[in-house]
């Protein structure tokens, strides 16, 4: 799909290596895991918790031009849904080609119905999506 995936946490690279070695769910992970032990990058993204010294679970989709397209921030104990992340990623790819359209919440893939935002659509989204 042309995306570059990078993970970053406030753990050290040594913790990352041990985690990847011990956690079976990570045995096929092939993307880089960045270390931000000072929290500088986490602060830049606004997800650093000064009280705990940890970063909240932030997911960011950034365009090749450096524009923030989506952000989602969850507390430590709430995992993220890869299906929803992929839906958002695909929607952003679609919208890059069709900037005048909007992808509604149930949009999943190319060919699904989109909307053209306008004042005429207010109060009529349900009918437009039927």
Residue frames relative to the residue before (quaternion, step in Angstrom):
aa qw qx qy qz dx dy dz
X 1.0000 0.0000 0.0000 0.0000 0.00 0.00 0.00
X 0.5267 -0.6781 0.3914 0.3310 3.55 1.22 -0.04
X 0.5236 0.6320 -0.4236 0.3832 3.59 1.14 0.46
X 0.2633 -0.7068 0.6276 0.1931 3.50 -1.27 0.49
X 0.1600 -0.7958 0.5812 0.0569 3.57 -0.66 1.13
X 0.0358 0.7702 -0.6334 0.0654 3.53 -0.90 1.03
X 0.1439 -0.7610 0.6231 0.1087 3.57 -0.97 0.81
X 0.0642 -0.7782 0.6243 0.0204 3.53 -1.14 0.68
X 0.0570 0.7725 -0.6322 0.0169 3.56 -1.05 0.74
X 0.5904 -0.5774 0.4318 0.3628 3.53 -1.31 0.19
X 0.4643 0.6528 -0.4544 0.3896 3.59 1.28 0.11
X 0.5259 -0.6097 0.4823 0.3451 3.55 -1.24 0.40
X 0.6534 -0.5032 0.3792 0.4196 3.58 -1.26 0.27
X 0.6117 0.5557 -0.3513 0.4401 3.59 1.11 -0.56
X 0.6273 0.5059 -0.3242 0.4954 3.58 1.07 -0.73
X 0.6265 0.5386 -0.3320 0.4551 3.60 0.99 -0.82
X 0.6672 0.5035 -0.3037 0.4573 3.57 0.87 -0.92
X 0.6645 0.4901 -0.3023 0.4763 3.59 0.92 -0.87
X 0.6464 0.5238 -0.3114 0.4592 3.60 0.97 -0.87
X 0.6800 0.4828 -0.2871 0.4713 3.57 0.89 -0.93
X 0.6517 0.5149 -0.3104 0.4625 3.58 1.05 -0.72
X 0.7648 0.4082 -0.1969 0.4578 3.61 0.93 -0.89
X 0.7051 0.4643 -0.2682 0.4640 3.61 1.03 -0.69
X 0.4023 -0.7488 0.4803 0.2163 3.58 -0.49 1.24
X 0.6183 0.5627 -0.3532 0.4200 3.62 1.03 -0.67
X 0.7114 0.4582 -0.2506 0.4703 3.59 1.18 -0.45
X 0.4273 0.7502 -0.4459 0.2360 3.60 1.22 -0.10
X 0.7449 0.3671 -0.2274 0.5086 3.64 1.12 -0.48
X 0.4236 0.6986 -0.4722 0.3310 3.59 1.25 0.17
X 0.0616 -0.8330 0.5494 -0.0214 3.57 -0.71 1.11
X 0.5646 0.5737 -0.4156 0.4236 3.59 1.11 0.44
X 0.6120 -0.5964 0.3749 0.3595 3.58 -1.15 0.57
X 0.2140 -0.7362 0.6296 0.1257 3.51 -1.20 0.70
X 0.1966 -0.8062 0.5522 0.0806 3.55 -0.46 1.23
X 0.3114 -0.7458 0.5665 0.1610 3.53 -1.16 0.68
X 0.0414 -0.7963 0.6027 -0.0297 3.56 -0.86 1.05
X 0.0141 0.8649 -0.5018 0.0009 3.62 0.75 1.00
X 0.6602 0.4847 -0.3183 0.4773 3.62 1.15 -0.41
X 0.4378 -0.7188 0.4397 0.3136 3.60 1.25 -0.32
X 0.3792 0.7592 -0.4713 0.2403 3.60 1.22 0.07
X 0.6831 0.4618 -0.2912 0.4851 3.60 0.87 -0.90
X 0.6356 0.5307 -0.3224 0.4587 3.58 1.00 -0.82
X 0.6312 0.5114 -0.3271 0.4828 3.59 1.02 -0.72
X 0.6228 0.5562 -0.3321 0.4387 3.57 0.98 -0.87
X 0.7319 0.3925 -0.2199 0.5118 3.59 1.04 -0.80
X 0.4949 -0.7041 0.4014 0.3134 3.60 1.28 0.06
X 0.5923 0.5933 -0.3622 0.4075 3.59 1.13 0.50
X 0.4855 0.6726 -0.4334 0.3523 3.60 1.25 0.16
X 0.2450 -0.7522 0.5994 0.1221 3.56 -0.92 0.99
X 0.3439 -0.7816 0.4878 0.1813 3.57 -0.28 1.29
X 0.6296 0.5602 -0.3397 0.4176 3.61 1.05 -0.70
X 0.7861 0.3248 -0.1625 0.5001 3.57 0.88 -0.93
X 0.3780 -0.7200 0.4921 0.3107 3.58 1.17 -0.52
X 0.5942 0.5511 -0.3535 0.4672 3.55 1.28 0.42
X 0.4202 -0.6649 0.5476 0.2854 3.53 -1.27 0.36
X 0.4661 -0.6223 0.5442 0.3152 3.54 -1.12 0.69
X 0.5761 -0.5854 0.4343 0.3700 3.60 -1.25 0.26
X 0.0377 0.8187 -0.5677 0.0775 3.55 -0.15 1.29
X 0.0925 -0.7581 0.6437 0.0489 3.53 -1.10 0.80
X 0.0268 -0.8152 0.5768 -0.0448 3.56 -0.74 1.08
X 0.1552 -0.7380 0.6486 0.1027 3.55 -1.02 0.87
X 0.0451 -0.8062 0.5879 -0.0485 3.53 -0.59 1.23
X 0.4494 -0.7005 0.4874 0.2641 3.57 -0.86 0.98
X 0.6577 -0.4943 0.3762 0.4260 3.60 -1.24 0.28
X 0.6603 0.4990 -0.3006 0.4740 3.59 1.21 -0.50
X 0.5740 -0.6201 0.3643 0.3914 3.59 1.28 -0.01
X 0.4866 0.6575 -0.4348 0.3765 3.60 1.25 0.25
X 0.4072 -0.6947 0.5384 0.2484 3.57 -0.93 0.93
X 0.1714 -0.8153 0.5499 0.0594 3.58 -0.59 1.17
X 0.7922 -0.0227 0.0419 0.6085 3.58 1.03 -0.79
X 0.0165 0.7649 -0.6433 -0.0275 3.51 -1.22 0.57
X 0.0171 -0.7610 0.6485 -0.0082 3.52 -1.13 0.76
X 0.0350 -0.7945 0.6062 -0.0084 3.56 -0.82 0.99
X 0.0689 -0.7944 0.6035 -0.0083 3.54 -0.78 1.13
X 0.5500 -0.5703 0.4843 0.3711 3.53 -1.25 0.43
X 0.7412 -0.4674 0.2660 0.4017 3.57 -1.25 0.44
X 0.7660 0.4115 -0.2025 0.4505 3.57 0.94 -0.88
X 0.6401 0.4842 -0.3443 0.4871 3.61 1.20 0.31
X 0.3108 -0.7742 0.5287 0.1564 3.55 -0.55 1.20
X 0.4578 -0.6678 0.5162 0.2794 3.52 -1.32 0.27
X 0.3943 -0.7144 0.5369 0.2145 3.54 -1.22 0.59
X 0.3744 -0.7591 0.4878 0.2135 3.58 -0.45 1.20
X 0.6078 0.5533 -0.3654 0.4369 3.61 1.06 -0.64
X 0.6698 0.4760 -0.3005 0.4842 3.59 0.96 -0.81
X 0.6219 0.5302 -0.3429 0.4632 3.58 1.02 -0.73
X 0.6651 0.4908 -0.3010 0.4755 3.59 0.95 -0.85
X 0.6074 0.5428 -0.3523 0.4608 3.61 1.05 -0.71
X 0.6674 0.4909 -0.2968 0.4749 3.58 0.92 -0.90
X 0.6409 0.5245 -0.3262 0.4557 3.57 0.97 -0.83
X 0.6713 0.4860 -0.2927 0.4769 3.60 0.88 -0.95
X 0.6312 0.5307 -0.3337 0.4568 3.59 0.99 -0.80
X 0.6649 0.4933 -0.3099 0.4675 3.59 0.95 -0.79
X 0.6041 0.5264 -0.3552 0.4815 3.60 1.08 -0.62
X 0.6513 0.5120 -0.3068 0.4685 3.58 0.96 -0.90
X 0.7010 0.4810 -0.2720 0.4508 3.58 0.85 -0.99
X 0.5693 0.5762 -0.3867 0.4409 3.59 1.16 -0.44
X 0.7142 0.4150 -0.2365 0.5116 3.58 1.16 -0.63
X 0.7749 0.2261 -0.0919 0.5830 3.58 1.20 -0.60
X 0.0811 -0.8742 0.4776 0.0311 3.56 0.65 1.16
X 0.6643 0.5099 -0.3197 0.4433 3.63 1.11 -0.49
X 0.6237 0.5430 -0.3372 0.4499 3.61 1.26 -0.10
X 0.2260 -0.7303 0.6210 0.1729 3.51 -1.39 0.17
X 0.2943 -0.7455 0.5716 0.1759 3.58 -0.99 0.81
X 0.3247 -0.7673 0.5171 0.1959 3.61 -0.48 1.14
X 0.7345 -0.4683 0.2774 0.4052 3.56 -1.29 0.32
X 0.7190 0.4183 -0.2643 0.4880 3.62 1.07 -0.54
X 0.4070 0.6952 -0.4880 0.3360 3.61 1.26 0.10
X 0.0866 -0.8272 0.5546 0.0263 3.58 -0.87 0.95
X 0.8256 -0.0425 0.0898 0.5554 3.57 0.93 -0.77
X 0.7109 -0.4065 0.3417 0.4610 3.54 -1.33 0.22
X 0.7369 0.3721 -0.2995 0.4784 3.55 -0.98 0.85
X 0.5781 0.5517 -0.3874 0.4597 3.59 1.20 -0.36
X 0.6121 -0.5895 0.3926 0.3516 3.54 -1.17 0.65
X 0.1355 -0.7573 0.6351 0.0697 3.54 -1.05 0.88
X 0.3539 -0.7077 0.5663 0.2307 3.54 -1.32 0.13
X 0.2791 -0.6954 0.6241 0.2215 3.52 -1.29 0.40
X 0.3479 -0.7739 0.4861 0.2092 3.59 -0.23 1.24
X 0.2304 0.7401 -0.6095 0.1661 3.55 -1.02 0.91
X 0.6562 -0.4951 0.3870 0.4176 3.55 -1.28 0.26
X 0.6170 0.5659 -0.3410 0.4276 3.61 1.10 -0.64
X 0.6429 0.5485 -0.3130 0.4334 3.59 1.19 -0.47
X 0.4888 0.6813 -0.4279 0.3374 3.60 1.22 -0.40
X 0.8321 0.1445 -0.1471 0.5149 3.56 -0.76 1.10
X 0.7216 0.4211 -0.2347 0.4969 3.60 1.26 -0.02
X 0.3131 0.7747 -0.5001 0.2275 3.59 1.21 0.33
X 0.6232 0.5518 -0.3474 0.4317 3.59 0.91 -0.86
X 0.6854 0.4763 -0.2823 0.4729 3.57 0.84 -0.98
X 0.6557 0.5287 -0.3145 0.4378 3.59 0.97 -0.82
X 0.7187 0.4434 -0.2493 0.4740 3.58 1.09 -0.64
X 0.4874 0.6678 -0.4399 0.3506 3.63 1.23 -0.15
